[in-house]
Amino acid sequence: MTNSRMYRDGALVDQGFPPTEVGDRLAADDRVVIWLDICKPTENDLKLLADELGMHQLAVEDVVQQAQRAKLDRYDTHLFLNTYMVRLDAAGGLTDNEVSAFIKPRALVTVRYNDRFDIREVLARWDETVELSGHGIAFLLYGLLDTLIDGHFSAVQQLDATLERVQAAMFKDGGAAGGGARDGDASQAGTMDRNEVQRRIFLARRDLVRLRQVTLPMREVVNALMRPTMHTVDQTMLPYYQDLYDHVLRVIEWSDSLRDLNTTMLETNLMLQNNQLNLIVKQVTAWAAVIAVPTAVTGFFGQNLAFPWRHTPAEFIVSLVVTFGLAIALYVIFHRKTWI
């Protein structure tokens, strides 16, 4: 599965041609810039591509092995970029799709390992900024990175919203403790019980760790591309890459703050569970005290085995009044102290 485009002097002149023509087209006209996308390549496909365009063997091995960290490697004839597109699935979990790119002076070759990363998003981004197409590879690379970083930004934004709902669910039944939750958050909390709250907190922690692993190296990737020694980004495109760099920094800072919030929420949830346990123990102890009074009185009057009609009526009435009186008095005292 391949896609291809050819630009000449900033204008789209052809698309959909086979990969075997890339080398010949580049050699025939030094004004053209070509983009080639390969989805689900085999090892032989990559070796043929490397021979066609002169890709370094180590870069091809990185593509074959997959699961590489986000990075930008520099070779004599090209740059090699490895990065990830991240999404939140319907269940709220983070999924990442690896994307690699070979960056030559007049050719950009993207490699996708599956079709879960929709390349049409990148094509739409290029078509939206067609006025920049005259800047060649810098334009194509900007559209690719802008799409990927926007995906990172959207993911951290959705994780933030998820943590807000979990935070509201933590306090929705909290009485005085729940007074800090906003009404809007409480309405979004749904019917999340404590087990679900704890599960969501751990899942969010896992997703934030993975998101940081993906986004943190992108800071150095974008920063390296802006260096004059890379000969990739000209002065006109430099502000656009600076904007990408600012977005990367914002995603990193946002994810770091969410990780701190997630840790605080985990500690708060454990504290709420301990408070609930203490409340239950206090209530059980109070009821045990109330039950102990009738037991002590009836035992003192010898009623633990005997029946009421074996005693005089006065003894029975006195023991009954003392029993219920003390039990009711303890109940009232414990209730005023909110122990029951």
N, C-alpha and C positions, 0 to 999 in steps of 0.2 A: 504494500500500500504506500503510494508516494504522491506527493503534491509538489508542484514546482511553479515558479514565477520568474520572469526575466524583465528587468527594467533597463531602459536605455535613456540616459540623460534625464533620469527622474520620471520617466513615463513608462507605464506598464505596457509592454509590447507583445508578450506571449506568456502562456501558462499551460500547464498540463503536459509538458514534454517529458520524455523518459530520462532517467538519470544518466544513461550512457551518453547523452548529448551534452552534458554539462561542461566537460572538459573542452570539447570542440568549440562550443559557443563562446567560452571565455577566451580561448586562444584566437578566435576569428575576429573579435571586436573588443578592444580595450575600454570601450565606453559602457559596456553592459555590466549589470550587477544581477546575480542569480541567487534565488532562494530555493533550496531543495529540502523537502520534509520526507522522512522515512519512518514508517510506523511498523512495529514488530519485525525488525530486521533479523536475518540470520547472520551467523558468523561469516559465512561466505559473502553475503551482501556487503558487510562492512569491509571485508578485505578488498573486494572489487572497488568499493568507493575510495578506500585508502590509496589504491593503485591509480585510480582515475584522477584524484585531486592531490595526491602527495601528502596524505595524512600521516602523522607520526604513529609508530607502532604502539607506544605507551598509551596514547590517547585512544586508539582503537581498543586496546585491552581494557581500559577503564569502561568503555561502553559495553563490551562483552560481559565483564564481571558484574556490572550494575551495583546498586546499593552503595554508591560512592557518596562522600560528603559534598555539600555544595562548595564549589571551588572554581577558580580560573587559573589554568595552566598556560604557560607561554612556551611555544616551540619556535623553531627558526622560521617556519613558513606559515604558521597559523596559531590561533589561540584555541584552547579547548575549555568550554564552559559546561559545568554540571550543576543543575539546580532542580528544584521541585515545585510542582503545582500542588497546593493543598486545598482541600475542601472539607466541609462538614456534611456528612451523609444525613439521611432522613432520621436515623437513630441518634444523631447528635455526636457521633464519633468522628475523629479526624482521619482523613485518608490522604495519602501523599502519592503523587505520580512523578516519577523521575523523568527529567528531560535533559538531554545533552545537546550540545551545539558545537560544531566546528566553525571557527570564524576566520575566514581568509580575507585578504584585502578587497576582493570583489565577489565573494561567495559566502553565503551562510547556509550551513547544512544542519538541520535540526533532526534529532533522533528521539522518537517516542517508543516506549516499550509496550504500550497498550493504547487503546483508543479512548480511555477514560478522560484523557486530556484532550478536549475538543480544540483542534487547531483552528477552527473557524473563528474562535474568539480573537486569535492573533490576526487573522486576515481582516476581520472587522476593524481592529485597532489600526492596522495599516491603512485601510480605506478611509478611516476617519481623519487621519493625519497625512493625507496624500500630499499636502503642500511641503512636507519635509522629505519627500521621496528623493529629491535631488541630492541628498547627503549620503546616499548609498548604504553601505553596511551599517553605519551609525544609525540610520533611520530604521532599518530592519531589526537590528538588535534592540533598539529602544522599544519598538512595538512588542517584541517578545518579552523583555524584562518588565515592561509596564503591565502586561497581562498577568505575569506571574506574581509580581509584588502586590497588585490589586487583589489577587486571590489570597495572599497572606494577610492583607489588611482586612478583607472580608471575614476571614476565619477568626482573627483575634476579636473582631467586633461581635461576631456571633457567640464566641466563648464568653465575652463580657456579659452579654444578655443572658446567657445560660446561668452564669454565676449569680446574677441579680435575682433570677427566679428561684434558684436554690436558697439564696439568702433569705428571700421572703418566706419560703416554705419552712425554714428553720424556726421562725418566730411566729408563724401564723397561729399557733396554739399556745403561745408563751405567756398570756396574761400581761403582767407588768413588763416582762422582758420583751414581749412582742410589740410594745408601743413604738419601737424604733422603726418598724417596717412601714413602708409607704403603702397607701391604699392601692395604688396601681400595681405595685409589686405583689401584694397579697392576692389580688385578683388573678395574677398570672401564675401563682404558685400551684394551682390545681389541687389535686388530691395526693400530693407527694408525702409519703410517710417517712419516718426517720431512717429506715433502711434504704429507701430510695434516695433520700438526701445524702446519706453517707456514700452510696454508690456513685451518685453524680459528682460528688466532690473528688473522689478518687479518679474517676474517668477524666474530669477536667484537669486534674493534676497531670495525668499521663499525656493528655493532648497538649498541654502547655509546654511540657518538657520536649515533646517532639517538635512542636512549632518553633521553639527556641533553637533546636538543633538545625532546623532548616533555614531560619531567618538570620541568625547571628552571622554565619559566614557571608551572607549576601552583602553585608556592609563593606567587607574588604573587596568583594567582587566588583561592586559598582565603583568603589573608590579607585581600584586598580584600572578600570576601564577609562576613567577620566584623566589618568596620567598621560602627559604628552609623549612619554617614551613608548606607549602602546600603539600610537599612531592609528587610533580607531575612532576617536571622537574629536570632531573639529570644534572650533570656537562657537559656531552657531548652535550646534547640538549640545554644547556643554551645559547650558542652563536646564535643559530637559533631563539630563543625567543627574544634575544636582538635585532636581526635584525628586527623582527616583531615590537618591541617597537620603533625602529628608524623609520620604515615606518609609524606607527601611528602618531608619532610626526610630521613627514613631512606632512602628510595629514592635521593634525590640523593646523599647521602653514600656509600651503598653503591655506586652506579654510578661515583662518582669514585674510590673505592678500587679498584674492578675495572679502571678505565682505567689506573691506575698499575700494577696487577698485570699487566695485559696488555702494557704497555710494557716492564716488567721481563722478562716471559716472552719477548717478541720479542728483546730484547737477549741474554737467556740462550740462546735457540735459536741465534742467530747465533754466539755464543761457542762453543757445543757443536759447531757445524758447523766452525768454525775449528780447534778442538781435534782433531776427527776428521780434518780435512785435514792438520794437522801430524803426526798419528800415521801417516797413510798415507805421507806424504813420508818420515818417519823409517824406516818399514818398508822402503820401496822403496830408500832409501839404504843401509840395512843389508844388504839382499840384494845390492845392487850391489857393496858391499864384499866380500861373500862370493864372489861370482862373479869379482871382479877378481883374487882370489888365484890360482885355477887358470890364469887367462889370463896373469898375470905369470910364473908358474913355468914353464908350458909354453913361453912365448915366450923366457924366459931359456935354457931347455935346447934351444931350436931345434925344438920339437915343434909349432910352429904349422902346418907343412906336412908334415913327415916322419912316417912311420909308426913305431910302437914297435919292430918287428922290424928296423929299420935301425940301431938303437943296440944297445949291449951290454946284457945283462939287468940289471946292477948300476945303470947309469944310469937305466934305466926305473923300477926299483923305488924308487930314491932320489927321483926326481922325483914318483913317485906318492905316496910317503909324505909328502913335503913339501907337496904340493898338498892332499891330504885332511886332513893334520894341521892346517895353517893354516886351512883352510875350517871344520873342526869347531871349532877353538879360537875363531874369530871368531863362529861361530853360538852357542856356549855363552856367550861374553861378552855378545853382543847380547841373548840370551834372558834372562840374569840382569838386565840393565838394562831389560827389558820393551820393547826396541826391536823385537822380532820376536814 
